[in-house]
Amino acid sequence: MREQKIVEHAHPVAEIGVWLWALEDARRRTNEEIAQLSEAMIDWQPPHGDSTIGSVLYHVALIEADWLYAEVLERDDYPEPAASLLPHPHRTSQGLLTPVFGETIAQHSARLAKIRELLLETFKDMSLADFRRAREFEPYLVTSEWVLHHLCQHEAEHRSQIGGLRIAFERAHGIESS
């Protein structure tokens, strides 16, 4: 079967549909990386002191929710169920990602899926005018269109980080890379 490299979306506004497709494609690729993980990798602390894979997965979900609620929906809080899914602060007092330990791959994947579901629901009926409407905050103006661009980039960067941590784990434990 030949692989298709075609953008397909069902959103009634093409400009929004393309960005949602790109975001979903980024998640598809993240899920492919997650499928290569073992439970032992999730809380493994690399010797160079980087974040754990679990902490990075939590961060990806939290940032997606943060941009959705703060910038797109202009809210100061996370409503349920996002609030329950994201109980930890973003960073430690030292500026590092908050360590998140003791969760399974399934728990991290479910959190990512639920936050994405909430985001897709928000954009489902959005008009092009609202998509491109600038939201004004103290340090910047931002559109929902730019938020989706940013989330695609953010996820790709952390997917690479997760892959690097997976490879470091495999090397540290004498496992042949897949």
N, CA and C atoms as a LAMMPS dump frame, in Angstrom:
ITEM: TIMESTEP
0
ITEM: NUMBER OF ATOMS
534
ITEM: BOX BOUNDS ff ff ff
-5.0000000000000000e+02 5.0000000000000000e+02
-5.0000000000000000e+02 5.0000000000000000e+02
-5.0000000000000000e+02 5.0000000000000000e+02
ITEM: ATOMS id mol type element x y z
1 1 1 N 0.843 -1.182 0
2 1 2 C 0 0 0
3 1 3 C 0.887 1.244 0
4 2 1 N 0.62 2.141 -0.892
5 2 2 C 1.428 3.341 -1.035
6 2 3 C 1.007 4.38 -0.003
7 3 1 N 1.997 4.98 0.652
8 3 2 C 1.741 6.037 1.627
9 3 3 C 1.222 7.278 0.917
10 4 1 N 0.241 7.928 1.537
11 4 2 C -0.307 9.153 0.968
12 4 3 C 0.211 10.356 1.744
13 5 1 N 0.708 11.31 1.042
14 5 2 C 1.182 12.556 1.635
15 5 3 C 0.238 13.659 1.148
16 6 1 N -0.978 13.608 1.691
17 6 2 C -2.049 14.505 1.255
18 6 3 C -2.706 15.096 2.494
19 7 1 N -2.944 16.392 2.465
20 7 2 C -3.648 17.047 3.569
21 7 3 C -5.141 16.829 3.361
22 8 1 N -5.748 16.159 4.338
23 8 2 C -7.194 15.927 4.284
24 8 3 C -7.803 16.372 5.595
25 9 1 N -8.842 17.173 5.516
26 9 2 C -9.514 17.661 6.718
27 9 3 C -10.999 17.799 6.45
28 10 1 N -11.751 17.848 7.531
29 10 2 C -13.204 17.939 7.395
30 10 3 C -13.757 19.27 7.902
31 11 1 N -12.892 20.184 8.292
32 11 2 C -13.383 21.457 8.822
33 11 3 C -14.029 22.272 7.704
34 12 1 N -15.139 22.936 7.987
35 12 2 C -15.811 23.721 6.95
36 12 3 C -15.013 24.943 6.485
37 13 1 N -14.048 25.391 7.284
38 13 2 C -13.204 26.522 6.894
39 13 3 C -11.819 25.961 6.585
40 14 1 N -11.439 25.979 5.317
41 14 2 C -10.199 25.333 4.88
42 14 3 C -8.978 25.819 5.651
43 15 1 N -8.883 27.12 5.889
44 15 2 C -7.716 27.666 6.576
45 15 3 C -7.571 27.101 7.992
46 16 1 N -8.677 26.832 8.639
47 16 2 C -8.641 26.237 9.974
48 16 3 C -8.381 24.736 9.847
49 17 1 N -9.028 24.1 8.913
50 17 2 C -8.866 22.665 8.712
51 17 3 C -7.433 22.257 8.448
52 18 1 N -6.716 23.041 7.67
53 18 2 C -5.319 22.724 7.371
54 18 3 C -4.482 22.739 8.641
55 19 1 N -4.678 23.74 9.499
56 19 2 C -3.894 23.812 10.741
57 19 3 C -4.27 22.691 11.702
58 20 1 N -5.551 22.349 11.769
59 20 2 C -5.955 21.228 12.628
60 20 3 C -5.388 19.917 12.102
61 21 1 N -5.353 19.751 10.791
62 21 2 C -4.738 18.568 10.206
63 21 3 C -3.254 18.512 10.582
64 22 1 N -2.552 19.647 10.473
65 22 2 C -1.125 19.682 10.813
66 22 3 C -0.915 19.317 12.283
67 23 1 N -1.769 19.828 13.143
68 23 2 C -1.67 19.522 14.568
69 23 3 C -1.913 18.032 14.811
70 24 1 N -2.897 17.466 14.146
71 24 2 C -3.189 16.041 14.28
72 24 3 C -2.064 15.184 13.696
73 25 1 N -1.441 15.656 12.617
74 25 2 C -0.309 14.922 12.053
75 25 3 C 0.872 14.946 13.024
76 26 1 N 1.09 16.078 13.681
77 26 2 C 2.143 16.144 14.701
78 26 3 C 1.855 15.144 15.814
79 27 1 N 0.603 15.031 16.234
80 27 2 C 0.242 14.09 17.294
81 27 3 C 0.4 12.639 16.819
82 28 1 N 0.033 12.386 15.566
83 28 2 C 0.206 11.039 15.026
84 28 3 C 1.672 10.627 15.138
85 29 1 N 2.551 11.536 14.796
86 29 2 C 3.986 11.234 14.853
87 29 3 C 4.462 11.117 16.299
88 30 1 N 3.919 11.915 17.197
89 30 2 C 4.245 11.772 18.623
90 30 3 C 3.783 10.417 19.125
91 31 1 N 2.588 10.004 18.737
92 31 2 C 2.074 8.698 19.156
93 31 3 C 2.936 7.558 18.617
94 32 1 N 3.504 7.728 17.429
95 32 2 C 4.44 6.72 16.912
96 32 3 C 5.675 6.636 17.804
97 33 1 N 6.158 7.771 18.292
98 33 2 C 7.301 7.772 19.208
99 33 3 C 6.903 7.154 20.542
100 34 1 N 5.731 7.494 21.044
101 34 2 C 5.254 6.927 22.311
102 34 3 C 5.146 5.401 22.204
103 35 1 N 4.748 4.895 21.038
104 35 2 C 4.597 3.448 20.851
105 35 3 C 5.93 2.712 20.992
106 36 1 N 7.039 3.415 20.884
107 36 2 C 8.356 2.8 21.02
108 36 3 C 8.853 2.795 22.469
109 37 1 N 8.076 3.386 23.369
110 37 2 C 8.501 3.501 24.759
111 37 3 C 8.112 2.272 25.565
112 38 1 N 8.877 2.037 26.618
113 38 2 C 8.501 1.028 27.606
114 38 3 C 8.166 1.76 28.898
115 39 1 N 7.447 1.089 29.773
116 39 2 C 7.093 1.716 31.058
117 39 3 C 8.343 2.132 31.833
118 40 1 N 9.41 1.362 31.729
119 40 2 C 10.641 1.677 32.461
120 40 3 C 11.267 2.989 32.002
121 41 1 N 10.985 3.4 30.783
122 41 2 C 11.564 4.633 30.238
123 41 3 C 10.897 5.894 30.787
124 42 1 N 9.653 5.795 31.187
125 42 2 C 8.85 6.977 31.506
126 42 3 C 9.439 7.79 32.659
127 43 1 N 9.847 7.147 33.734
128 43 2 C 10.367 7.858 34.907
129 43 3 C 11.888 7.803 35.023
130 44 1 N 12.561 7.271 34.004
131 44 2 C 14.021 7.166 34.041
132 44 3 C 14.648 8.553 33.996
133 45 1 N 15.531 8.798 34.935
134 45 2 C 16.235 10.081 35.001
135 45 3 C 17.576 9.94 34.293
136 46 1 N 17.769 10.635 33.186
137 46 2 C 19.041 10.532 32.48
138 46 3 C 20.184 11.118 33.308
139 47 1 N 21.393 10.594 33.122
140 47 2 C 22.517 11.041 33.946
141 47 3 C 22.854 12.519 33.776
142 48 1 N 22.521 13.102 32.65
143 48 2 C 22.827 14.517 32.43
144 48 3 C 21.787 15.452 33.049
145 49 1 N 20.809 14.874 33.77
146 49 2 C 19.858 15.692 34.523
147 49 3 C 18.709 16.251 33.722
148 50 1 N 18.509 15.78 32.502
149 50 2 C 17.385 16.251 31.686
150 50 3 C 16.073 15.793 32.331
151 51 1 N 14.974 16.32 31.844
152 51 2 C 13.654 15.903 32.32
153 51 3 C 13.404 14.453 31.947
154 52 1 N 12.513 13.806 32.673
155 52 2 C 12.087 12.462 32.311
156 52 3 C 11.111 12.536 31.144
157 53 1 N 10.921 11.411 30.482
158 53 2 C 9.937 11.359 29.397
159 53 3 C 8.549 11.681 29.939
160 54 1 N 8.219 11.159 31.123
161 54 2 C 6.916 11.451 31.715
162 54 3 C 6.704 12.935 31.95
163 55 1 N 7.747 13.612 32.406
164 55 2 C 7.644 15.059 32.636
165 55 3 C 7.447 15.808 31.322
166 56 1 N 8.106 15.365 30.264
167 56 2 C 7.958 16.003 28.946
168 56 3 C 6.557 15.765 28.39
169 57 1 N 6.045 14.549 28.537
170 57 2 C 4.684 14.27 28.057
171 57 3 C 3.657 15.124 28.795
172 58 1 N 3.832 15.264 30.102
173 58 2 C 2.934 16.122 30.885
174 58 3 C 3.02 17.565 30.373
175 59 1 N 4.242 18.031 30.143
176 59 2 C 4.483 19.398 29.664
177 59 3 C 3.784 19.651 28.328
178 60 1 N 3.855 18.693 27.403
179 60 2 C 3.209 18.867 26.102
180 60 3 C 1.708 19.081 26.287
181 61 1 N 1.088 18.274 27.137
182 61 2 C -0.353 18.417 27.388
183 61 3 C -0.663 19.745 28.069
184 62 1 N 0.144 20.106 29.059
185 62 2 C -0.103 21.338 29.806
186 62 3 C 0.013 22.569 28.906
187 63 1 N 1.023 22.611 28.065
188 63 2 C 1.2 23.769 27.18
189 63 3 C 0.057 23.864 26.174
190 64 1 N -0.387 22.719 25.665
191 64 2 C -1.53 22.751 24.749
192 64 3 C -2.766 23.311 25.451
193 65 1 N -3.015 22.866 26.66
194 65 2 C -4.157 23.381 27.42
195 65 3 C -3.978 24.857 27.745
196 66 1 N -2.771 25.235 28.109
197 66 2 C -2.523 26.626 28.479
198 66 3 C -2.792 27.573 27.308
199 67 1 N -2.274 27.241 26.134
200 67 2 C -2.525 28.099 24.976
201 67 3 C -4.006 28.08 24.587
202 68 1 N -4.64 26.934 24.724
203 68 2 C -6.068 26.846 24.414
204 68 3 C -6.877 27.749 25.338
205 69 1 N -6.688 27.587 26.639
206 69 2 C -7.54 28.321 27.575
207 69 3 C -7.124 29.773 27.744
208 70 1 N -5.841 30.044 27.851
209 70 2 C -5.401 31.428 28.089
210 70 3 C -5.514 32.283 26.831
211 71 1 N -4.928 31.826 25.746
212 71 2 C -4.871 32.677 24.555
213 71 3 C -6.077 32.538 23.639
214 72 1 N -6.52 31.329 23.346
215 72 2 C -7.636 31.159 22.415
216 72 3 C -8.962 31.525 23.08
217 73 1 N -9.207 30.968 24.272
218 73 2 C -10.49 31.197 24.944
219 73 3 C -10.46 32.353 25.936
220 74 1 N -9.271 32.907 26.162
221 74 2 C -9.078 34.076 27.032
222 74 3 C -9.644 33.846 28.436
223 75 1 N -9.274 32.699 29.001
224 75 2 C -9.688 32.328 30.356
225 75 3 C -8.485 32.383 31.284
226 76 1 N -8.755 32.601 32.56
227 76 2 C -7.692 32.622 33.572
228 76 3 C -7.522 31.281 34.27
229 77 1 N -8.387 30.317 33.942
230 77 2 C -8.327 29.026 34.624
231 77 3 C -8.591 27.902 33.638
232 78 1 N -8.349 26.68 34.093
233 78 2 C -8.694 25.496 33.306
234 78 3 C -10.003 24.951 33.854
235 79 1 N -11.022 24.842 33.04
236 79 2 C -12.259 24.212 33.501
237 79 3 C -12.06 22.695 33.557
238 80 1 N -13.01 22.014 34.161
239 80 2 C -12.979 20.548 34.138
240 80 3 C -13.321 20.086 32.724
241 81 1 N -12.738 18.997 32.257
242 81 2 C -11.855 18.079 32.955
243 81 3 C -10.37 18.456 32.902
244 82 1 N -10.028 19.522 32.185
245 82 2 C -8.609 19.881 32.051
246 82 3 C -7.957 20.138 33.411
247 83 1 N -8.668 20.796 34.32
248 83 2 C -8.084 21.118 35.633
249 83 3 C -7.652 19.858 36.376
250 84 1 N -8.463 18.814 36.334
251 84 2 C -8.116 17.559 37.013
252 84 3 C -6.977 16.83 36.323
253 85 1 N -6.88 16.984 35.024
254 85 2 C -5.823 16.313 34.267
255 85 3 C -4.46 16.974 34.445
256 86 1 N -4.462 18.226 34.886
257 86 2 C -3.222 19.013 34.966
258 86 3 C -3.027 19.592 36.369
259 87 1 N -2.813 18.738 37.367
260 87 2 C -2.71 19.217 38.747
261 87 3 C -1.366 19.841 39.114
262 88 1 N -0.334 19.597 38.3
263 88 2 C 1.005 20.066 38.635
264 88 3 C 1.301 21.411 37.976
265 89 1 N 2.086 22.265 38.631
266 89 2 C 2.486 23.531 37.999
267 89 3 C 3.401 23.262 36.804
268 90 1 N 3.564 24.27 35.994
269 90 2 C 4.359 24.154 34.774
270 90 3 C 5.839 23.909 35.058
271 91 1 N 6.4 24.699 35.94
272 91 2 C 7.842 24.622 36.199
273 91 3 C 8.133 24.682 37.695
274 92 1 N 9.346 24.223 38.039
275 92 2 C 9.81 24.317 39.421
276 92 3 C 10.299 25.733 39.681
277 93 1 N 10.64 26.039 40.919
278 93 2 C 11.167 27.366 41.252
279 93 3 C 12.514 27.619 40.565
280 94 1 N 13.189 26.556 40.129
281 94 2 C 14.461 26.696 39.41
282 94 3 C 14.246 26.854 37.891
283 95 1 N 12.989 26.836 37.451
284 95 2 C 12.687 27.017 36.038
285 95 3 C 12.692 25.734 35.22
286 96 1 N 12.839 24.593 35.863
287 96 2 C 12.829 23.311 35.156
288 96 3 C 11.4 22.809 35.025
289 97 1 N 11.175 21.908 34.053
290 97 2 C 9.861 21.297 33.952
291 97 3 C 9.554 20.584 35.26
292 98 1 N 8.342 20.714 35.721
293 98 2 C 7.947 20.029 36.955
294 98 3 C 8.097 18.527 36.758
295 99 1 N 8.811 17.869 37.668
296 99 2 C 8.924 16.409 37.572
297 99 3 C 7.565 15.749 37.799
298 100 1 N 7.215 14.855 36.921
299 100 2 C 5.969 14.101 37.036
300 100 3 C 6.365 12.628 37.029
301 101 1 N 6.149 11.949 38.155
302 101 2 C 6.538 10.548 38.312
303 101 3 C 5.322 9.685 38.625
304 102 1 N 5.458 8.411 38.32
305 102 2 C 4.471 7.433 38.754
306 102 3 C 3.272 7.256 37.854
307 103 1 N 3.305 7.818 36.671
308 103 2 C 2.192 7.633 35.741
309 103 3 C 2.617 6.692 34.623
310 104 1 N 1.683 5.943 34.107
311 104 2 C 1.955 4.994 33.032
312 104 3 C 1.901 5.68 31.673
313 105 1 N 2.367 4.964 30.674
314 105 2 C 2.246 5.467 29.297
315 105 3 C 0.778 5.71 28.976
316 106 1 N -0.08 4.791 29.396
317 106 2 C -1.515 4.928 29.119
318 106 3 C -2.087 6.191 29.757
319 107 1 N -1.659 6.511 30.962
320 107 2 C -2.155 7.728 31.628
321 107 3 C -1.685 8.982 30.891
322 108 1 N -0.427 9.014 30.501
323 108 2 C 0.079 10.169 29.749
324 108 3 C -0.634 10.293 28.407
325 109 1 N -0.814 9.157 27.724
326 109 2 C -1.489 9.178 26.418
327 109 3 C -2.936 9.625 26.541
328 110 1 N -3.617 9.177 27.589
329 110 2 C -5.011 9.578 27.799
330 110 3 C -5.118 11.077 28.053
331 111 1 N -4.181 11.623 28.822
332 111 2 C -4.181 13.067 29.085
333 111 3 C -3.985 13.837 27.777
334 112 1 N -2.996 13.425 26.989
335 112 2 C -2.76 14.083 25.703
336 112 3 C -4.009 14.012 24.82
337 113 1 N -4.648 12.855 24.777
338 113 2 C -5.837 12.673 23.936
339 113 3 C -6.997 13.543 24.41
340 114 1 N -7.205 13.627 25.714
341 114 2 C -8.337 14.413 26.234
342 114 3 C -8.129 15.908 25.998
343 115 1 N -6.913 16.379 26.246
344 115 2 C -6.645 17.804 25.994
345 115 3 C -6.824 18.104 24.514
346 116 1 N -6.37 17.195 23.645
347 116 2 C -6.551 17.402 22.208
348 116 3 C -8.025 17.397 21.843
349 117 1 N -8.793 16.516 22.438
350 117 2 C -10.236 16.477 22.19
351 117 3 C -10.873 17.818 22.563
352 118 1 N -10.479 18.386 23.687
353 118 2 C -11.018 19.681 24.113
354 118 3 C -10.621 20.788 23.138
355 119 1 N -9.399 20.73 22.638
356 119 2 C -8.945 21.724 21.661
357 119 3 C -9.744 21.593 20.361
358 120 1 N -9.875 20.375 19.854
359 120 2 C -10.603 20.178 18.6
360 120 3 C -12.058 20.615 18.725
361 121 1 N -12.651 20.363 19.876
362 121 2 C -14.027 20.791 20.114
363 121 3 C -14.134 22.321 20.056
364 122 1 N -13.141 22.997 20.602
365 122 2 C -13.129 24.467 20.59
366 122 3 C -13.071 25.005 19.169
367 123 1 N -12.275 24.366 18.326
368 123 2 C -12.078 24.867 16.964
369 123 3 C -13.139 24.378 15.985
370 124 1 N -13.949 23.412 16.402
371 124 2 C -14.918 22.757 15.506
372 124 3 C -15.797 23.752 14.758
373 125 1 N -16.343 24.725 15.46
374 125 2 C -17.281 25.672 14.844
375 125 3 C -16.713 27.089 14.769
376 126 1 N -15.419 27.239 14.937
377 126 2 C -14.822 28.579 14.929
378 126 3 C -14.886 29.18 13.525
379 127 1 N -15.193 30.441 13.483
380 127 2 C -15.224 31.15 12.202
381 127 3 C -13.81 31.597 11.832
382 128 1 N -13.604 31.881 10.575
383 128 2 C -12.313 32.381 10.126
384 128 3 C -12.003 33.721 10.787
385 129 1 N -13.018 34.557 10.965
386 129 2 C -12.799 35.86 11.608
387 129 3 C -12.303 35.677 13.041
388 130 1 N -12.901 34.759 13.797
389 130 2 C -12.451 34.522 15.174
390 130 3 C -11.081 33.857 15.181
391 131 1 N -10.827 32.974 14.226
392 131 2 C -9.543 32.29 14.108
393 131 3 C -8.41 33.296 13.915
394 132 1 N -8.704 34.363 13.179
395 132 2 C -7.674 35.364 12.867
396 132 3 C -7.778 36.622 13.739
397 133 1 N -8.735 36.623 14.659
398 133 2 C -8.888 37.776 15.558
399 133 3 C -7.709 37.821 16.531
400 134 1 N -7.084 38.973 16.621
401 134 2 C -5.949 39.136 17.538
402 134 3 C -6.464 39.278 18.964
403 135 1 N -5.909 38.453 19.831
404 135 2 C -6.188 38.554 21.259
405 135 3 C -5.057 39.374 21.865
406 136 1 N -5.41 40.322 22.697
407 136 2 C -4.414 41.256 23.223
408 136 3 C -4.037 40.899 24.662
409 137 1 N -2.741 40.696 24.864
410 137 2 C -2.179 40.427 26.177
411 137 3 C -1.046 41.415 26.41
412 138 1 N -0.644 41.557 27.634
413 138 2 C 0.396 42.525 27.983
414 138 3 C 1.629 42.433 27.072
415 139 1 N 2.224 41.236 26.947
416 139 2 C 3.472 41.185 26.178
417 139 3 C 3.301 40.975 24.669
418 140 1 N 2.078 40.626 24.195
419 140 2 C 1.942 40.308 22.775
420 140 3 C 0.486 40.309 22.336
421 141 1 N 0.319 40.332 21.023
422 141 2 C -0.956 40.055 20.369
423 141 3 C -0.82 38.659 19.771
424 142 1 N -1.885 37.883 19.791
425 142 2 C -1.807 36.528 19.259
426 142 3 C -3.141 36.14 18.647
427 143 1 N -3.078 35.361 17.572
428 143 2 C -4.287 34.821 16.962
429 143 3 C -4.35 33.321 17.237
430 144 1 N -5.538 32.764 17.127
431 144 2 C -5.701 31.313 17.257
432 144 3 C -4.924 30.595 16.162
433 145 1 N -4.829 31.22 15.009
434 145 2 C -4.058 30.642 13.909
435 145 3 C -2.597 30.462 14.334
436 146 1 N -2.006 31.485 14.955
437 146 2 C -0.62 31.385 15.406
438 146 3 C -0.489 30.351 16.513
439 147 1 N -1.489 30.241 17.381
440 147 2 C -1.449 29.248 18.464
441 147 3 C -1.305 27.844 17.881
442 148 1 N -2.065 27.517 16.842
443 148 2 C -1.957 26.188 16.25
444 148 3 C -0.577 25.982 15.625
445 149 1 N -0.061 27.007 14.971
446 149 2 C 1.309 26.931 14.436
447 149 3 C 2.299 26.641 15.564
448 150 1 N 2.195 27.379 16.649
449 150 2 C 3.1 27.213 17.781
450 150 3 C 2.989 25.811 18.377
451 151 1 N 1.771 25.314 18.543
452 151 2 C 1.588 23.986 19.138
453 151 3 C 2.171 22.887 18.251
454 152 1 N 2.088 23.049 16.939
455 152 2 C 2.727 22.081 16.032
456 152 3 C 4.232 22.058 16.253
457 153 1 N 4.825 23.235 16.306
458 153 2 C 6.272 23.335 16.529
459 153 3 C 6.66 22.793 17.896
460 154 1 N 5.925 23.186 18.904
461 154 2 C 6.209 22.77 20.283
462 154 3 C 6.193 21.247 20.39
463 155 1 N 5.177 20.637 19.817
464 155 2 C 5.072 19.184 19.896
465 155 3 C 6.221 18.512 19.151
466 156 1 N 6.572 19.026 17.988
467 156 2 C 7.67 18.432 17.222
468 156 3 C 8.986 18.515 17.986
469 157 1 N 9.233 19.654 18.613
470 157 2 C 10.478 19.819 19.367
471 157 3 C 10.538 18.836 20.529
472 158 1 N 9.442 18.665 21.237
473 158 2 C 9.45 17.742 22.378
474 158 3 C 9.382 16.278 21.942
475 159 1 N 8.808 16.007 20.781
476 159 2 C 8.853 14.643 20.247
477 159 3 C 10.306 14.253 20.008
478 160 1 N 11.081 15.165 19.487
479 160 2 C 12.508 14.913 19.288
480 160 3 C 13.216 14.694 20.622
481 161 1 N 12.866 15.488 21.615
482 161 2 C 13.454 15.32 22.948
483 161 3 C 13.118 13.938 23.516
484 162 1 N 11.869 13.515 23.367
485 162 2 C 11.454 12.203 23.851
486 162 3 C 12.243 11.104 23.137
487 163 1 N 12.412 11.244 21.829
488 163 2 C 13.198 10.27 21.077
489 163 3 C 14.635 10.205 21.563
490 164 1 N 15.211 11.363 21.845
491 164 2 C 16.575 11.397 22.37
492 164 3 C 16.678 10.742 23.734
493 165 1 N 15.693 10.971 24.58
494 165 2 C 15.678 10.336 25.902
495 165 3 C 15.489 8.825 25.779
496 166 1 N 14.645 8.402 24.84
497 166 2 C 14.458 6.966 24.609
498 166 3 C 15.774 6.314 24.188
499 167 1 N 16.477 6.945 23.258
500 167 2 C 17.757 6.406 22.785
501 167 3 C 18.779 6.4 23.922
502 168 1 N 18.814 7.441 24.727
503 168 2 C 19.74 7.487 25.868
504 168 3 C 19.438 6.349 26.843
505 169 1 N 18.158 6.086 27.099
506 169 2 C 17.768 4.969 27.968
507 169 3 C 18.255 3.65 27.377
508 170 1 N 18.003 3.457 26.089
509 170 2 C 18.415 2.221 25.442
510 170 3 C 19.928 2.019 25.529
511 171 1 N 20.678 3.067 25.293
512 171 2 C 22.145 2.961 25.389
513 171 3 C 22.574 2.672 26.817
514 172 1 N 21.971 3.349 27.784
515 172 2 C 22.342 3.158 29.191
516 172 3 C 22.024 1.754 29.678
517 173 1 N 21.061 1.101 29.025
518 173 2 C 20.64 -0.23 29.459
519 173 3 C 21.025 -1.316 28.466
520 174 1 N 21.894 -0.99 27.502
521 174 2 C 22.398 -1.986 26.558
522 174 3 C 21.346 -2.552 25.649
523 175 1 N 20.357 -1.742 25.299
524 175 2 C 19.266 -2.194 24.414
525 175 3 C 19.565 -1.725 23.004
526 176 1 N 19.408 -2.626 22.046
527 176 2 C 19.567 -2.253 20.639
528 176 3 C 18.447 -1.298 20.247
529 177 1 N 18.804 -0.176 19.632
530 177 2 C 17.782 0.783 19.189
531 177 3 C 16.922 0.173 18.104
532 178 1 N 15.647 0.526 18.173
533 178 2 C 14.713 0.018 17.163
534 178 3 C 14.733 0.859 15.916
